[in-house]
Structures are given as C-alpha cells and as structure tokens.
Amino acid sequence: MRWPLSLCALLLSLSAAGKIPSHFGDQMEAQLSCRGEWSTDYWRSYFRQYLGQPLRVWGEAEWFDAQKAQLAGNPALEVWVELPDSGVRMVGALVKGKVDTVRKNIEQRLGYTFESLPGPYPRYLSKMGSVLVPVTGTNEEQVKWYCARWHLGNRP
C-alpha cells in the first residue's frame, strides 16, 4: 500500500514529537549554565517540538515533562520556560536529588563552581549566573536549576 507523501510527513512529525533528541542535554546544560539561547520563544517552541504540550502553566511559566533526561548527571523531572509577558527570561529544570549531589555533579561535569549566597534559605550562584535552589515542602529531594535575565525595559 502506498501512502500519500503528506500523510507520511505528518506521521513522521508526530512520531518525532515527544522524543528527546540527542542534543537535548547539551542544549539544556548550556542554557542552564547561562551560555545558551535567551529567547523564551525559542525555548517554548523547542520544548513543544520535543516534549509535547506543557503539563501546566504555573508561576508565569510553562512546565514540561523532562522525559527522564539527564542533565550534568542529574535526572531531570521537569523543565520550564517563562511566558513571554512575564518580564523574565528564564529557563529551568527541576532535577531529582539533594542539592549537594546536584551541585557536585554539575561542577565536575561542566567545570564551573557555585558559591553559597547569604539569605534566609539556601541558594547557590555561579559566576555566569546559573542558580541552584533546593525545593522544600516535597517528600523527595528536588533542586531547581535555572538561568534568568530580567527585562528591565532598557534592553531586548
């Protein structure tokens, strides 16, 4: 049986959606390290292409199932990107593990360090602006790893 070319293309595109490409980890690690693409439109499109529709919209961000991706040796549970009108350019990942383990994995695999920041709760910052924050109030150990830039009205 011969299928029309347009139907074959549609089936191929549907089978590709929701499958993490081989470059996913590299792309995300670069972004989370503040060395990647800053357009939230780019990331929304990228996540939709490879991860499907968002799980939810929460905290002015779209959250996607990370499909068990490994990011610098850490299992990613979800990834998120800020909505275009939020005023923040942020892409992040929710990873499973204790903050000390996640931090050590990133430092060993990606070659940069995090410094502890003073304040009422634990936060860690790299020189490039990458941030680690342990998530509290859950039964499992989780860490938010993200990079953010704020739109202050004086730059695109």
C-alpha positions in Angstrom: 0.0 0.0 0.0 1.3 3.4 -0.9 0.6 6.3 1.5 0.4 9.9 0.3 3.6 11.8 0.9 1.8 14.4 3.1 0.4 11.6 5.3 3.9 10.1 5.7 5.3 13.6 6.6 2.6 14.0 9.2 3.2 10.6 10.8 6.9 11.3 10.8 6.4 14.6 12.6 4.0 13.1 15.1 6.5 10.3 15.9 9.3 12.8 16.4 7.3 15.0 18.8 7.8 14.0 22.4 11.1 12.2 21.8 14.1 13.9 23.3 16.8 14.4 20.6 20.4 13.5 21.3 21.3 17.2 21.6 18.7 17.9 24.3 21.2 17.5 27.3 23.8 19.7 25.6 21.3 22.4 24.8 19.8 22.5 28.2 23.1 22.3 30.1 24.3 25.3 28.1 21.2 27.2 28.8 21.1 26.3 32.5 24.7 27.4 32.7 23.7 30.8 31.2 25.6 30.1 28.0 22.7 29.4 25.7 19.8 30.9 23.7 18.0 33.7 25.6 14.7 33.8 23.6 11.9 32.3 25.6 10.0 31.9 22.3 12.8 29.7 21.1 12.6 27.5 24.2 8.8 27.3 24.2 9.0 26.1 20.6 11.9 23.7 21.4 10.1 22.2 24.3 6.8 21.8 22.4 8.6 20.2 19.5 10.4 17.7 21.6 8.4 17.3 24.8 4.9 18.0 23.6 2.4 20.2 25.3 3.1 21.7 28.7 2.0 19.8 31.8 0.7 23.0 33.3 1.1 26.8 33.3 2.2 27.9 36.8 4.2 30.8 38.2 4.2 32.6 34.9 5.9 29.6 33.2 5.0 26.6 31.1 6.2 23.4 32.7 7.0 20.3 30.6 7.8 16.6 31.4 11.5 16.2 31.0 11.1 12.6 30.0 13.9 11.3 32.2 16.6 13.5 30.6 20.0 13.5 32.3 21.4 17.0 32.8 25.0 17.0 34.0 24.5 13.6 35.6 21.2 14.6 37.3 17.8 13.1 36.4 15.5 15.9 35.3 11.9 15.6 36.3 10.5 18.7 34.5 11.8 21.7 32.6 10.2 25.2 32.3 10.3 28.4 30.4 8.8 31.7 31.3 5.8 33.1 29.4 6.7 35.9 27.0 4.8 38.6 29.0 6.3 37.7 32.4 9.2 40.2 32.2 11.7 37.5 32.9 13.8 35.4 30.5 14.1 32.2 32.5 14.6 28.6 31.5 15.0 26.0 34.2 14.9 22.4 35.2 13.6 20.6 38.2 16.1 17.8 39.0 15.9 14.9 41.4 18.5 14.8 44.2 20.0 16.6 47.1 21.4 20.0 46.4 24.9 18.9 47.4 24.9 16.0 45.0 23.3 18.0 42.1 25.9 20.8 42.7 28.8 18.3 42.8 27.6 16.6 39.5 27.4 20.0 37.7 30.7 21.2 38.9 32.5 18.0 38.0 30.9 17.6 34.6 30.6 21.2 33.4 33.7 22.7 35.0 32.4 25.6 37.0 31.6 26.2 40.6 28.7 27.6 42.7 29.0 29.8 45.7 26.6 29.8 48.6 24.6 33.0 48.8 23.7 34.6 52.2 20.0 34.7 53.0 17.1 33.0 54.7 17.2 29.9 52.5 20.0 28.0 50.7 20.8 29.3 47.2 23.9 28.8 45.1 25.1 31.0 42.2 27.8 30.5 39.5 29.8 33.4 38.1 27.8 33.1 34.8 24.5 33.5 36.7 23.4 29.9 37.0 21.3 29.2 40.1 20.6 26.2 42.3 17.8 26.3 44.8 16.7 23.2 46.9 12.9 22.7 46.8 11.2 22.5 50.2 7.9 21.1 51.1 8.1 17.9 49.0 8.6 14.3 50.0 11.5 13.8 47.7 14.8 15.7 47.3 14.5 18.2 44.4 16.5 21.1 43.1 15.6 23.9 40.8 18.5 24.7 38.4 17.9 27.8 36.2 19.3 30.8 34.5 17.3 34.0 34.4 17.6 37.5 32.9 15.2 40.2 33.8 13.8 42.6 31.1 14.3 46.0 32.6 12.9 47.9 29.6 16.4 49.1 28.6 17.4 46.1 26.5 15.6 43.5 24.4 
